[in-house]
Amino acid sequence: MNTVINIKTDSKIKKAAQKTAEDLGLSLSGVINSYLRQFVRSQTIFVSTKFSEPSELLLSALKEAQDERKKGNVYSFKQPKDAVDFVDKMIVEKNKK
């Protein structure tokens, strides 16, 4: 018995995926079904970032980190517990405000 799965995806991704599948002589539905079978069989998800562009959120976070470093807002810890204690202290101080 077949069923229908509705997903939301970027229209550009859908068109590119349809074109790629067509170029390989496959339907997009066939490709997705193959991925679902592989997912169930292996219980793993393969993700490749080989061709990915960094997201706007990542670019913004990197710029913020660079700016903070230039300002000297850099912390270094000798032990992991020291870092955890520092973050805990920051959380407590933030919650006081």
Backbone hydrogen bonds in HBPLUS format (Angstrom, degrees):
<---DONOR---> <-ACCEPTOR-->    atom                        ^
c    i                          cat <-CA-CA->   ^        H-A-AA   ^      H-
h    n   atom  resd res      DA  || num        DHA   H-A  angle D-A-AA Bond
n    s   type  num  typ     dist DA aas  dist angle  dist       angle   num
A0013-ILE N   A0010-ASP O   3.06 MM   3  5.27 119.6  2.44 101.9 116.4     1
A0014-LYS N   A0010-ASP O   3.03 MM   4  6.38 160.2  2.07 155.6 161.3     2
A0015-LYS N   A0011-SER O   3.01 MM   4  6.20 166.2  2.03 147.2 150.6     3
A0016-ALA N   A0012-LYS O   2.95 MM   4  6.08 160.4  1.99 145.1 151.0     4
A0017-ALA N   A0013-ILE O   2.80 MM   4  5.94 156.3  1.86 150.6 157.5     5
A0018-GLN N   A0014-LYS O   2.85 MM   4  6.08 158.8  1.90 151.9 157.7     6
A0019-LYS N   A0015-LYS O   2.95 MM   4  6.15 158.4  2.00 146.6 152.5     7
A0020-THR N   A0016-ALA O   2.91 MM   4  6.09 161.0  1.94 147.4 152.7     8
A0021-ALA N   A0017-ALA O   2.89 MM   4  6.02 166.2  1.91 150.9 154.9     9
A0022-GLU N   A0018-GLN O   2.88 MM   4  6.02 160.9  1.92 146.0 152.0    10
A0023-ASP N   A0019-LYS O   2.83 MM   4  6.05 157.7  1.88 149.7 156.0    11
A0024-LEU N   A0020-THR O   3.10 MM   4  6.35 135.8  2.30 140.3 151.7    12
A0024-LEU N   A0021-ALA O   3.06 MM   3  5.11 129.9  2.32  96.3 110.0    13
A0026-LEU N   A0021-ALA O   2.75 MM   5  4.88 167.1  1.76 146.1 142.6    14
A0025-GLY N   A0022-GLU O   2.89 MM   3  4.90 158.1  1.94 104.9 111.6    15
A0031-VAL N   A0027-SER O   3.05 MM   4  6.39 154.4  2.12 148.3 155.0    16
A0032-ILE N   A0028-LEU O   2.94 MM   4  6.18 167.2  1.96 155.1 157.9    17
A0033-ASN N   A0029-SER O   2.91 MM   4  6.08 161.3  1.94 149.4 154.9    18
A0034-SER N   A0030-GLY O   2.97 MM   4  6.12 151.4  2.05 141.5 149.2    19
A0035-TYR N   A0031-VAL O   2.97 MM   4  6.31 158.0  2.01 151.2 156.8    20
A0036-LEU N   A0032-ILE O   2.89 MM   4  6.18 155.7  1.95 150.6 157.6    21
A0037-ARG N   A0033-ASN O   2.93 MM   4  6.18 159.2  1.98 149.6 154.7    22
A0038-GLN N   A0034-SER O   2.98 MM   4  6.21 162.9  2.01 150.7 155.5    23
A0039-PHE N   A0035-TYR O   2.86 MM   4  6.02 155.7  1.92 147.9 154.9    24
A0040-VAL N   A0036-LEU O   2.96 MM   4  6.20 161.1  2.00 151.3 155.2    25
A0041-ARG N   A0037-ARG O   2.90 MM   4  6.05 165.1  1.92 152.2 156.9    26
A0042-SER N   A0038-GLN O   2.85 MM   4  5.86 170.7  1.86 154.1 156.8    27
A0043-GLN N   A0039-PHE O   2.75 MM   4  5.16 137.4  1.93 134.6 145.6    28
A0052-SER N   A0049-THR O   3.19 MM   3  4.99 159.0  2.23 102.2 108.6    29
A0059-LEU N   A0055-SER O   2.94 MM   4  6.25 167.1  1.96 155.1 158.6    30
A0060-SER N   A0056-GLU O   2.89 MM   4  6.01 156.1  1.94 146.4 153.1    31
A0061-ALA N   A0057-LEU O   2.93 MM   4  6.16 157.9  1.98 147.6 153.6    32
A0062-LEU N   A0058-LEU O   2.89 MM   4  6.11 158.1  1.93 154.2 160.0    33
A0063-LYS N   A0059-LEU O   3.00 MM   4  6.20 158.2  2.04 145.5 151.2    34
A0064-GLU N   A0060-SER O   2.93 MM   4  6.15 160.8  1.97 149.5 155.0    35
A0065-ALA N   A0061-ALA O   2.94 MM   4  6.12 155.6  2.00 145.0 151.7    36
A0066-GLN N   A0062-LEU O   2.92 MM   4  6.18 155.2  1.98 147.8 154.5    37
A0067-ASP N   A0063-LYS O   2.90 MM   4  6.14 161.8  1.93 153.3 158.0    38
A0068-GLU N   A0064-GLU O   2.93 MM   4  6.15 159.9  1.97 149.4 154.8    39
A0069-ARG N   A0065-ALA O   2.95 MM   4  6.12 153.2  2.02 144.0 151.5    40
A0070-LYS N   A0066-GLN O   2.96 MM   4  6.22 155.8  2.02 149.1 155.4    41
A0071-LYS N   A0067-ASP O   3.08 MM   4  6.35 143.7  2.22 142.6 152.3    42
A0073-ASN N   A0068-GLU O   2.89 MM   5  5.17 147.9  1.99 163.9 155.1    43
A0072-GLY N   A0069-ARG O   2.98 MM   3  5.03 150.7  2.07 100.8 110.2    44
A0082-ASP N   A0079-GLN O   3.01 MM   3  5.35 129.2  2.28 106.2 118.9    45
A0083-ALA N   A0080-PRO O   3.05 MM   3  5.21 120.3  2.42  99.2 113.6    46
A0084-VAL N   A0080-PRO O   3.04 MM   4  6.41 160.4  2.08 154.4 159.8    47
A0085-ASP N   A0081-LYS O   2.85 MM   4  6.05 163.8  1.87 152.5 157.0    48
A0086-PHE N   A0082-ASP O   2.97 MM   4  6.12 151.8  2.05 140.7 148.5    49
A0087-VAL N   A0083-ALA O   2.98 MM   4  6.28 161.8  2.01 152.5 156.5    50
A0088-ASP N   A0084-VAL O   2.87 MM   4  6.09 164.0  1.90 154.2 159.1    51
A0089-LYS N   A0085-ASP O   2.93 MM   4  6.11 156.3  1.99 145.9 152.1    52
A0090-MET N   A0086-PHE O   2.99 MM   4  6.31 152.7  2.06 146.4 154.0    53
A0091-ILE N   A0087-VAL O   2.95 MM   4  6.25 155.0  2.02 152.5 159.1    54
A0092-VAL N   A0088-ASP O   2.99 MM   4  6.28 159.9  2.03 151.6 156.7    55
A0093-GLU N   A0089-LYS O   2.96 MM   4  6.19 163.3  1.99 150.3 154.8    56
A0094-LYS N   A0090-MET O   2.90 MM   4  6.08 153.7  1.97 145.4 152.9    57
A0095-ASN N   A0091-ILE O   2.94 MM   4  6.14 154.3  2.01 148.6 155.3    58
A0096-LYS N   A0092-VAL O   3.16 MM   4  6.40 128.9  2.43 140.1 152.7    59
A0096-LYS N   A0093-GLU O   3.27 MM   3  5.22 138.9  2.45  94.2 105.4    60
A0097-LYS N   A0094-LYS O   3.24 MM   3  5.57 145.2  2.37 104.2 113.2    61
